Amino acid sequence: MPEVIKIATRDSYGKMLVELGNKFENIVVLDADLAAATKTAMFKAAHPDRHIDCGIAECNMMGVAAGLAATGKIPFASSFAMFAAGRAFEQVRNSIGYPHLNVKIGATHAGISVGEDGATHQCNEDIALMRTIPGMVVINPADDVEARAAVVAAYEYEGPVYLRFGRLPVPVINDESTYKFELGKGVVLQEGKDITLIATGLTVPETLEAARILEIDGINAKVINIHTIKPLDNELIISAAKETGKVVTIEEHSIIGGLGSAVCDVLAEKFPTKVLKIGINDTYGESGPALELVKKYGLDSESIYKKVKEFYK
């Protein structure tokens, strides 16, 4: 078998910022004293005159980003998800969301896979927070190819965008030569008639592997990658629910307010369907090796397989 290439989506973010910066002079990158970790140091090295380190002052950074956007620049404000979505929520809501400014928020180190940094830094609530802001686009890419495409899509979109990236290297599952990113459109990775598995971010490759194991047991799963949580691909979700009759959502995020909640909102209104939400179950994380935490909190392929099989009975 060919070797599986793994790349952290935060690396993809840094690389694509440099590429876009080479092409477009209106891009400005902001960071909150975390350029090495968020990978915006790559942009700083290439375009030092367009990189602003705002220090450990995320709330102020969002205000600076809003001001830059108001002058016609396209700022990418970067920090850990816990700080970008959590600490600076009020500034994102009032200074960026309310005036619908063209600010892109690059939030890295999201989810339980932050690992040893522990519960205070493992943000499993950011999608829920950002979904509530009117007009905010929320994107959670699954791999390097999708992450780089998402950064381009965010740049091209007029309005506020929240981009969620991870610390942990994840398998590259998309072929760059054929992959096409469409804002607000889900991607069917595998057709199936028995059950629908809808995943986002880090859990997408794990869900694909779980589907492969389910196939051995005679369960034919349809697998959908939802990279854009908001706006959601309602049409695809409803269609899949009609085809299979049962839906499972899988996310490296709280089961409250994330992908699962978004899917349930749609189905409850348009096509009531039995749904199982797999994610972080109303609890904080803990310090530990990322892969061990992914397994402990039930987001690895084996755990997903077991939960789906039990739900399918």
C-alpha positions, 0 to 999 in steps of 0.5 A, a space after each residue: 500500500 502507498 504511504 499515507 501522507 499526513 499534514 497538519 492543516 495549520 501548515 496548509 494555512 501558513 503555506 497558502 497565506 504565503 502563496 496568496 500574499 505573493 499574488 495579492 498586495 491587499 492581504 495583511 496577516 495578524 497574529 497574537 504572539 503565536 506566529 510559530 504555532 499558527 504557521 503565520 511565521 511563514 508569511 512574516 518571513 515572506 512579507 514582513 511589511 504585511 505581518 502585524 504581531 498584536 501581542 497577547 491581545 486577541 481582542 485588540 487584534 480583532 479590532 485592528 483587523 476590523 480597521 484594516 478591513 474598513 480601509 479595503 485590506 483583507 486581514 487574516 487574524 490568526 490565533 488558537 481557536 480558544 482565543 480567536 473564538 472564545 476570548 475575542 468573541 465580543 469583538 468578533 461579533 460586534 466589530 467584525 460580524 455586525 458591520 459585516 467586514 471582510 475579515 478572515 479569522 484563522 483559528 488553529 489548534 482547535 479540538 481535542 487533538 491539541 493534546 498536551 496543552 490540555 483542557 484550557 486550550 482544547 476548544 470544542 466550542 468554537 463552531 457553536 460560537 461562530 455559527 451564532 454570529 449572523 453572516 459568519 461563514 464557518 469552514 472546517 477543512 479535512 486535509 491539506 488539499 481542502 485546507 489550502 482551497 478553503 483559504 483561497 475561497 475565504 479570500 475570494 468571499 466578501 465578508 467574515 469567515 471563520 477558518 478552523 485548523 488543527 495541530 495534529 498531522 492528518 491524512 491527505 485524502 483528497 487528490 489536488 488534481 481533481 478536488 474542487 472546493 465549493 463554499 457551502 457544498 458538501 462532498 460525497 466521498 462514498 455512496 451507500 444505501 444503509 446509513 449516512 455518515 456526515 463528518 467534518 475536519 479531522 474525523 473525515 478520514 477516520 469516518 472513511 475507515 469506519 465505513 470500510 469496516 462497516 462494509 465488511 459487516 455488510 453495512 453500506 454507508 454513505 459518507 459525506 464530508 461537510 467542510 462548510 458548517 455555515 452555510 450548510 448544504 441542506 439539500 445534500 443532507 436532506 437527500 441523504 437522509 431520504 436515501 438511507 433513513 438514518 444519519 450519524 454526524 461525527 465531529 471533533 467538537 462538542 455535540 452541542 452546537 456544532 455539525 450535529 446540531 446544524 444537521 439536526 436543525 435542518 432535518 427536524 424542520 425538513 425531513 425528521 430522521 433518526 440521528 446519532 451525534 458523535 463528538 465531545 459529550 458535554 465535557 472538557 478535555 484533558 492533557 495527553 498525547 493527541 492520538 490517545 485523546 482522539 481514541 479516548 474520546 471516541 473519535 478514532 475509526 474503531 470507536 466510530 465503527 462500533 457506535 455506528 454499528 450499534 446505532 444501525 441495529 
